Amino acid sequence: MNKTVFITGASSGIGRAAAQLFLQQGWNVAATMRTPDKEKVLTGANLKLLQLDVTDSNSIEAAIREAIVHFGQIDVLINNAGYGSVGIFEAFTPEQIHRQFDTNVFGLMNVTAQMLPHFRKNKRGTIINVASIGGKVTFPLYSLYHSSKWAVEGFSESLHYELRNLGIKVKIVEPGVIKTDFYSRSQDMINDENLEEYQHYLKTVFNNTQSSGTNGESPEVVAKAIYKAATDGSKKLRYPVGSPANWLLPLRKLLPESWFFAIVRSNVEKGL
Ligand SMILES: NC(=O)c1ccc[n+]([C@@H]2O[C@H](COP(=O)([O-])OP(=O)(O)OC[C@H]3O[C@@H](n4cnc5c(N)ncnc54)[C@H](OP(=O)(O)O)[C@@H]3O)[C@@H](O)[C@H]2O)c1
């Protein structure tokens, strides 16, 4: 029997690339997204498009149930849906702060919680959480996004202990800078021009970080790392992928904090 993967946020970027790769590899793919009616790219006999908004508990429950009915069982969950809020912290409204965590953290936890009874019953399953290098290091103006991804890292690392003896694996994929809609339509960019003291800093740093987004690696690179995490049979927890994950994360471990911060500042605060 083909194995089945269940993916959140499969309408674009990394989620879509992962759906395509698993389909090519002969897997059944439950590709979930907020608006499956609009999907034009993903096709295949082993594909099931399902509506799922990670902030809507009923849609999570319905999509998992439908995927199990359709394919018989689910082997791998990819918690991929997410977006980045960027801007000065003082300018964010409470609603924007909550939406960042409702999506990237509580949404991911809710999908995981609703999938676990199925994995527990089967005595196996793999949960792959798409975190970020931004869950291990930080850059300015991304305080909300980083705190959400640091939460995903902590949640996943702790969870892997308690699920290990049940035959359920937890994996964390940590992409670097990847060229997707993350830096355009998905981004929640905020500014308040009345907060004059921040304006020069905001514009300078935003331009530096935004330009790195346009030079990012392709989402297919991350899809390959996700596929490896799903299939390599190892108990390995973390899969950093894509520049600058390969050199920035080791550097963070090696250098004293003050040196590391100076390197970040010399890059992202260039032109201040
Ligand atoms: N691109 C990068 O540089 C990068 C780096 C590290 C980590 N990541 C992480 O990778 C993941 C995928 O991002 P991406 O780069 O592929 O960006 P993307 O192209 O913008 O894709 C984001 C996906 O998340 C979905 N989504 C957002 N809110 C949702 C919700 N409430 N319910 C269900 N789906 C929702 C989007 O759906 P809609 O189409 O409906 O908007 C879209 O399918 C995210 O978790 C992101 O934080 C990205």
The ligand as an SDF file (V2000), in Angstrom:
LIG
                    3D

 48 52  0  0  0  0  0  0  0  0999 V2000
   10.4540   31.2400    2.5280 N   0  0  0  0  0  0  0  0  0  0  0  0
   11.3730   31.2420    3.4950 C   0  0  0  0  0  0  0  0  0  0  0  0
   12.4250   31.9090    3.3880 O   0  0  0  0  0  0  0  0  0  0  0  0
   11.1470   30.4200    4.7380 C   0  0  0  0  0  0  0  0  0  0  0  0
   12.2400   30.2280    5.5920 C   0  0  0  0  0  0  0  0  0  0  0  0
   12.0640   29.4850    6.7450 C   0  0  0  0  0  0  0  0  0  0  0  0
   10.8310   28.9370    7.0350 C   0  0  0  0  0  0  0  0  0  0  0  0
    9.7760   29.1410    6.1970 N   0  0  0  0  0  0  0  0  0  0  0  0
    8.4860   28.5470    6.5830 C   0  0  0  0  0  0  0  0  0  0  0  0
    8.0230   27.7150    5.5470 O   0  0  0  0  0  0  0  0  0  0  0  0
    6.6160   27.5850    5.6340 C   0  0  0  0  0  0  0  0  0  0  0  0
    6.0170   27.7740    4.2430 C   0  0  0  0  0  0  0  0  0  0  0  0
    6.2700   29.0850    3.8080 O   0  0  0  0  0  0  0  0  0  0  0  0
    6.6570   29.4310    2.2950 P   0  0  0  0  0  0  0  0  0  0  0  0
    8.0150   30.0050    2.2950 O   0  0  0  0  0  0  0  0  0  0  0  0
    6.3490   28.2980    1.3990 O   0  0  0  0  0  0  0  0  0  0  0  0
    5.6690   30.6700    2.0270 O   0  0  0  0  0  0  0  0  0  0  0  0
    4.3090   30.7800    1.1540 P   0  0  0  0  0  0  0  0  0  0  0  0
    4.6020   30.4770   -0.2670 O   0  0  0  0  0  0  0  0  0  0  0  0
    3.7770   32.1080    1.5190 O   0  0  0  0  0  0  0  0  0  0  0  0
    3.3900   29.6250    1.7200 O   0  0  0  0  0  0  0  0  0  0  0  0
    2.7300   29.7380    2.9480 C   0  0  0  0  0  0  0  0  0  0  0  0
    1.6220   28.7320    2.9700 C   0  0  0  0  0  0  0  0  0  0  0  0
    0.9830   28.7710    4.2770 O   0  0  0  0  0  0  0  0  0  0  0  0
   -0.4080   28.8740    4.0550 C   0  0  0  0  0  0  0  0  0  0  0  0
   -1.1140   29.4610    5.1850 N   0  0  0  0  0  0  0  0  0  0  0  0
   -0.9450   30.6540    5.7780 C   0  0  0  0  0  0  0  0  0  0  0  0
   -1.8360   30.8200    6.7670 N   0  0  0  0  0  0  0  0  0  0  0  0
   -2.5850   29.6750    6.8020 C   0  0  0  0  0  0  0  0  0  0  0  0
   -3.6540   29.2290    7.5950 C   0  0  0  0  0  0  0  0  0  0  0  0
   -4.1920   29.9810    8.5510 N   0  0  0  0  0  0  0  0  0  0  0  0
   -4.1640   27.9890    7.3600 N   0  0  0  0  0  0  0  0  0  0  0  0
   -3.6500   27.2000    6.3870 C   0  0  0  0  0  0  0  0  0  0  0  0
   -2.6580   27.5840    5.5750 N   0  0  0  0  0  0  0  0  0  0  0  0
   -2.1230   28.8180    5.7990 C   0  0  0  0  0  0  0  0  0  0  0  0
   -0.5390   29.7050    2.8020 C   0  0  0  0  0  0  0  0  0  0  0  0
   -1.8530   29.5710    2.2910 O   0  0  0  0  0  0  0  0  0  0  0  0
   -2.5700   30.6600    1.3260 P   0  0  0  0  0  0  0  0  0  0  0  0
   -2.1220   30.3210   -0.0660 O   0  0  0  0  0  0  0  0  0  0  0  0
   -4.0200   30.4320    1.5590 O   0  0  0  0  0  0  0  0  0  0  0  0
   -2.1170   31.9980    1.7710 O   0  0  0  0  0  0  0  0  0  0  0  0
    0.5260   29.0420    1.9500 C   0  0  0  0  0  0  0  0  0  0  0  0
    0.0610   27.8320    1.4210 O   0  0  0  0  0  0  0  0  0  0  0  0
    6.1510   28.6050    6.6610 C   0  0  0  0  0  0  0  0  0  0  0  0
    5.9020   27.9630    7.8930 O   0  0  0  0  0  0  0  0  0  0  0  0
    7.3500   29.5320    6.7820 C   0  0  0  0  0  0  0  0  0  0  0  0
    7.4080   30.1720    8.0320 O   0  0  0  0  0  0  0  0  0  0  0  0
    9.9050   29.8650    5.0590 C   0  0  0  0  0  0  0  0  0  0  0  0
  1  2  1  0
  2  3  2  0
  2  4  1  0
  4  5  1  0
  4 48  2  0
  5  6  2  0
  6  7  1  0
  7  8  2  0
  8  9  1  0
  8 48  1  0
  9 10  1  0
  9 46  1  0
 10 11  1  0
 11 12  1  0
 11 44  1  0
 12 13  1  0
 13 14  1  0
 14 15  2  0
 14 16  1  0
 14 17  1  0
 17 18  1  0
 18 19  2  0
 18 20  1  0
 18 21  1  0
 21 22  1  0
 22 23  1  0
 23 24  1  0
 23 42  1  0
 24 25  1  0
 25 26  1  0
 25 36  1  0
 26 27  1  0
 26 35  1  0
 27 28  2  0
 28 29  1  0
 29 30  1  0
 29 35  2  0
 30 31  1  0
 30 32  2  0
 32 33  1  0
 33 34  2  0
 34 35  1  0
 36 37  1  0
 36 42  1  0
 37 38  1  0
 38 39  2  0
 38 40  1  0
 38 41  1  0
 42 43  1  0
 44 45  1  0
 44 46  1  0
 46 47  1  0
M  CHG  2   8   1  16  -1
M  END
$$$$
